[in-house]
Amino acid sequence: MHKFKDFIVWQKARELVKVVYQLTSMVPDEEKFGLISQINRAAVSIPANIAEGSGRKTDIDFCRFLDIANGSSFELETLLILCVDLSYLSEKDLIPVQELNQEIQKMIYSLKQKLNKN
């Protein structure tokens, strides 16, 4: 088992959740139970799966949860792009979120590589 709070990727993912919640507050209220809900759930899923995976008995199990977290990060990216397509957000609004999300994706990949070597 690993201490998830010590992982910088988990800390960054928490930061991402805060930024995403701030961003979704700009999306119209009629999307509260549609896009906003799905975007927020995808964002929350990233640190949650990192934490859950870190509590598993094997690194193989942990890697599986890292894959799920990574999938959620790509889902998040897609949903935010859809918000631009629907003119709810501007591309400029997405830049900091996309940069942080891509950093997290790279960190997840690196962590998986490290775990696979063990």
C-alpha positions in Angstrom: 0.0 0.0 0.0 1.1 3.6 -0.7 0.4 6.8 1.0 -1.7 8.6 -1.6 -1.4 12.0 0.2 2.3 11.9 -0.5 1.9 11.6 -4.3 2.3 15.0 -6.0 0.0 13.7 -8.8 -2.8 13.3 -6.2 -2.1 16.8 -4.9 -2.2 18.3 -8.4 -5.5 16.4 -9.1 -7.0 18.0 -6.0 -6.0 21.4 -7.4 -7.5 20.4 -10.7 -10.9 19.7 -9.0 -10.9 23.2 -7.5 -10.1 24.8 -10.8 -12.8 22.8 -12.6 -15.5 23.6 -10.1 -14.6 27.3 -10.5 -14.8 26.9 -14.3 -18.1 25.1 -14.3 -19.7 27.9 -12.3 -19.4 29.9 -15.6 -21.6 27.3 -17.5 -25.3 28.1 -17.7 -27.5 26.7 -14.9 -29.6 24.7 -17.3 -26.5 22.4 -17.6 -26.4 21.8 -13.9 -27.6 18.2 -14.2 -26.0 17.6 -17.6 -22.5 18.8 -18.5 -21.7 20.5 -15.2 -22.5 17.3 -13.2 -20.5 15.1 -15.6 -17.5 17.5 -15.8 -17.3 17.7 -12.0 -17.6 14.0 -11.6 -14.9 13.3 -14.1 -12.6 15.8 -12.3 -13.3 14.3 -8.9 -12.7 10.8 -10.2 -9.1 11.5 -10.9 -7.8 12.1 -7.3 -10.4 9.6 -6.0 -9.1 6.8 -8.2 -5.5 7.6 -7.4 -6.3 7.4 -3.7 -8.4 4.2 -4.0 -5.7 2.5 -6.1 -3.0 3.4 -3.6 -4.8 1.4 -1.0 -4.8 -1.8 -3.1 -2.5 -4.7 -2.2 -0.5 -4.9 -5.4 1.1 -2.4 -7.8 -0.8 -4.1 -10.6 -4.1 -3.2 -8.9 -2.8 0.3 -8.3 -1.9 0.7 -12.0 -5.4 -0.4 -13.0 -6.8 2.5 -10.9 -4.3 4.9 -12.4 -5.6 3.8 -15.8 -9.1 4.7 -14.6 -7.9 8.1 -13.3 -6.2 8.7 -16.7 -9.4 7.8 -18.5 -11.3 10.3 -16.4 -8.8 13.0 -17.3 -9.4 12.4 -21.0 -13.1 12.4 -20.4 -12.7 15.7 -18.6 -10.8 17.2 -21.5 -13.5 16.1 -24.0 -16.3 17.5 -21.9 -14.6 20.9 -21.6 -14.0 21.0 -25.3 -17.7 20.3 -25.8 -18.4 23.4 -23.6 -16.4 25.4 -26.0 -18.2 23.9 -28.9 -21.5 24.9 -27.3 -20.2 28.4 -26.6 -20.5 28.0 -22.8 -16.7 28.6 -22.3 -14.0 30.1 -24.4 -10.8 28.3 -25.5 -8.9 30.9 -23.4 -10.9 29.8 -20.3 -9.6 26.2 -20.9 -5.9 26.9 -21.2 -4.9 26.7 -17.5 -7.2 23.6 -17.0 -5.9 21.8 -20.0 -2.3 22.5 -19.0 -2.8 21.2 -15.5 -4.7 18.2 -16.8 -2.0 17.3 -19.3 0.6 17.6 -16.5 -1.4 15.2 -14.4 -1.7 12.8 -17.4 2.1 12.8 -17.7 2.5 12.2 -14.0 0.1 9.3 -14.0 2.1 7.8 -16.9 5.4 8.2 -15.0 4.0 6.8 -11.8 2.7 3.7 -13.7 6.1 3.3 -15.3 7.8 3.4 -11.9 5.3 0.9 -10.4 5.7 -1.5 -13.4 9.5 -1.6 -12.7 8.9 -2.8 -9.2 
